[in-house]
Amino acid sequence: MGDKLIEEPTESTFEVAGMIQNSFNKLFEFWEKDILCDVVIRAGGKSIRCHRNVLACCSPYFQAMFTSPLAESRQTDITIRDIDGVILEMLIKFAYTAKIVLNPSNAQALLHASSILQLDSLAKACCDFMISQLHPSNCIGVRVLALSLGQTELVSKADVYTKLNFPEVVLEEEFFTINAKHLEEIISAEDLFVNNEVEVYEVVMKWVKYDVDKRKEFLPNLLSKVHLPLMPMEYLRMFVESDSLVRKNFECRDLLDEARHYHLWQKSRLPTTHLPVNKRTQPRKCYAGIIFCVGGRGMNGTPFSSIEVFSPFFEKWVKLQEMSTCRRHVGCISSNGKVYAIGGCDNFVHLASAEVFDPVTNKWSDLAPMFTPRRGLGLCAMGGPIYAVGGLDDTLFYSVVERYDVNADIWSSVASMNCARGGVAVTKLKGLMFAFGGNSGSVSLKTCEVYDPHLNKWNFIASMNQARAGAGAVVVNGFIYVIGGFENNVPLNSVEKYDPDNNEWKYVCSMKIGRGGVGAAPLGGFIYAIGGHNATHYLNSTEIYDVNQDRWIMGPEISDYRAGAGVTVCSLTAENMHSIFQSNLLKSCIEEPD
């Protein structure tokens, strides 16, 4: 450099790799050998000498204790209550080593202690470990502890576990130690996993009778969370009416009367205004059923054989076993836990063939064919037989109606409709079958008919406000809703509601998107509109209608863009529904590309 000085100052950072870890290792050695320890922590009969600085660095609890202006900060001998001595020693060792072994025997005690000492990272680790160890025998106790410590995520996970495993949880003795408020929260949940409402009722009664003198006062409120109207009438008569706790309580008897009235309405022609409508008359998500979306056609016009199913419990669509035949504008209906796909069109061939899907075996089986090959037909299950209504082919529009005997696998003809209807929407209400709109061959129709199977006769009813073909028709709370469709090839977003008591139609909230060839399904008190065509594109979007709030929201998308699909709701046990969705969700995850 000679005589020249460096004019600009320079800096150099020197860092020893691992020095911090080495320093803590040395502090741990000092702790083990009681070198330079300056405080004694006592708990549960144990006395532990340690370093104030180490504790203050790791625990906001100790930092506040040792740095506050109070006399406590100068104490060298401190007793901590409500913490086990062995657990405290483990936590102090953790402060030096940042390591601790969690197991089922110590996790709850460590969570309790780490929450007190504000060791948040350890408390989180304890919560995660306890979530992984949740079991029917411990989920209630875990929730109680988590709630007392303000561990909201653990509370939430324990609640989810309890609801999902409810049939097993209620077999454990621990379940009957819960308080009334907690039980009310559990049985109020729409995502409670049960096969039917009888299971919920029996759990409530068993919990009350576990300590009847102290708990019978809670029965009316708990029973109001049970969906009594959805329990079989025979069970209500044999077991609920005969229970002395129910009989002796006016509020419980009122709930029982509501259930009786609901059953009476279902079997009679009482006005819709007499139908009890509330949360108790709507099924829970696990046994509400699942929506099947079957066949149809997509963007290249090719018919589908694929099917997709949706559960409100999982809030997802999954694919199941495909049909043996591709079918567009197919009729689809569910009866006795099976799904029937009838007719439709495979490319240019109109079909009379039919097949049935059993969700338990995940298999399709062929059935006897109809007399008349056709697409755009409506199907309706009337307490046993299935009716195939109307439809069309490339030449004719049909008024014919065929009746299928599911036990004998035989078709027969019944009275034809008063006019031909291709793309007709069909549904049933209180023993009658309704046919709405369709196309007569030249124009879309607004006329509607009703069929009485006892009289084997069709009669006209009030016409809709708007002509439509390729619409969906569903029943919710005693009213019929006709959704979307085409009016002379123009897709509709309008929705009409039919009052059968007054034979009147009125518009309700329109969908967000016009949908011709839409599939519609009622599920859990909501209406689902699935796919369709908006004049330029096939759709994979869905919309969900809240009948109480008269509004539509967008729902989960189906995988395939499709219109002219058959859509129906199939009733399944909660176990079967869970099995279908868990296995197919796992399959989709495995097959999904990275």
Secondary structure as GFF3:
##gff-version 3
##sequence-region A 1 594
A	DSSP	alpha_helix	19	32	.	.	.	ID=ss1
A	DSSP	beta_strand	39	43	.	.	.	ID=ss2
A	DSSP	beta_strand	46	50	.	.	.	ID=ss3
A	DSSP	alpha_helix	52	58	.	.	.	ID=ss4
A	DSSP	alpha_helix	60	67	.	.	.	ID=ss5
A	DSSP	three_ten_helix	71	74	.	.	.	ID=ss6
A	DSSP	beta_strand	77	79	.	.	.	ID=ss7
A	DSSP	alpha_helix	85	97	.	.	.	ID=ss8
A	DSSP	alpha_helix	107	116	.	.	.	ID=ss9
A	DSSP	alpha_helix	120	132	.	.	.	ID=ss10
A	DSSP	alpha_helix	139	149	.	.	.	ID=ss11
A	DSSP	alpha_helix	152	164	.	.	.	ID=ss12
A	DSSP	alpha_helix	166	169	.	.	.	ID=ss13
A	DSSP	three_ten_helix	173	177	.	.	.	ID=ss14
A	DSSP	alpha_helix	180	188	.	.	.	ID=ss15
A	DSSP	alpha_helix	197	210	.	.	.	ID=ss16
A	DSSP	alpha_helix	212	215	.	.	.	ID=ss17
A	DSSP	three_ten_helix	216	218	.	.	.	ID=ss18
A	DSSP	alpha_helix	219	223	.	.	.	ID=ss19
A	DSSP	three_ten_helix	228	230	.	.	.	ID=ss20
A	DSSP	alpha_helix	233	235	.	.	.	ID=ss21
A	DSSP	pi_helix	236	240	.	.	.	ID=ss22
A	DSSP	alpha_helix	244	247	.	.	.	ID=ss23
A	DSSP	alpha_helix	250	267	.	.	.	ID=ss24
A	DSSP	three_ten_helix	272	274	.	.	.	ID=ss25
A	DSSP	three_ten_helix	279	281	.	.	.	ID=ss26
A	DSSP	beta_strand	290	294	.	.	.	ID=ss27
A	DSSP	beta_strand	307	311	.	.	.	ID=ss28
A	DSSP	beta_strand	316	320	.	.	.	ID=ss29
A	DSSP	beta_strand	331	335	.	.	.	ID=ss30
A	DSSP	beta_strand	338	342	.	.	.	ID=ss31
A	DSSP	beta_strand	345	346	.	.	.	ID=ss32
A	DSSP	beta_strand	349	350	.	.	.	ID=ss33
A	DSSP	beta_strand	354	358	.	.	.	ID=ss34
A	DSSP	beta_strand	363	367	.	.	.	ID=ss35
A	DSSP	beta_strand	378	381	.	.	.	ID=ss36
A	DSSP	beta_strand	386	389	.	.	.	ID=ss37
A	DSSP	beta_strand	401	405	.	.	.	ID=ss38
A	DSSP	beta_strand	410	414	.	.	.	ID=ss39
A	DSSP	beta_strand	425	429	.	.	.	ID=ss40
A	DSSP	beta_strand	432	436	.	.	.	ID=ss41
A	DSSP	beta_strand	448	452	.	.	.	ID=ss42
A	DSSP	beta_strand	457	461	.	.	.	ID=ss43
A	DSSP	beta_strand	472	476	.	.	.	ID=ss44
A	DSSP	beta_strand	479	483	.	.	.	ID=ss45
A	DSSP	beta_strand	486	487	.	.	.	ID=ss46
A	DSSP	beta_strand	490	491	.	.	.	ID=ss47
A	DSSP	beta_strand	495	499	.	.	.	ID=ss48
A	DSSP	beta_strand	504	508	.	.	.	ID=ss49
A	DSSP	beta_strand	519	523	.	.	.	ID=ss50
A	DSSP	beta_strand	526	530	.	.	.	ID=ss51
A	DSSP	beta_strand	542	546	.	.	.	ID=ss52
A	DSSP	beta_strand	551	555	.	.	.	ID=ss53
A	DSSP	beta_strand	566	570	.	.	.	ID=ss54
A	DSSP	alpha_helix	574	591	.	.	.	ID=ss55
###
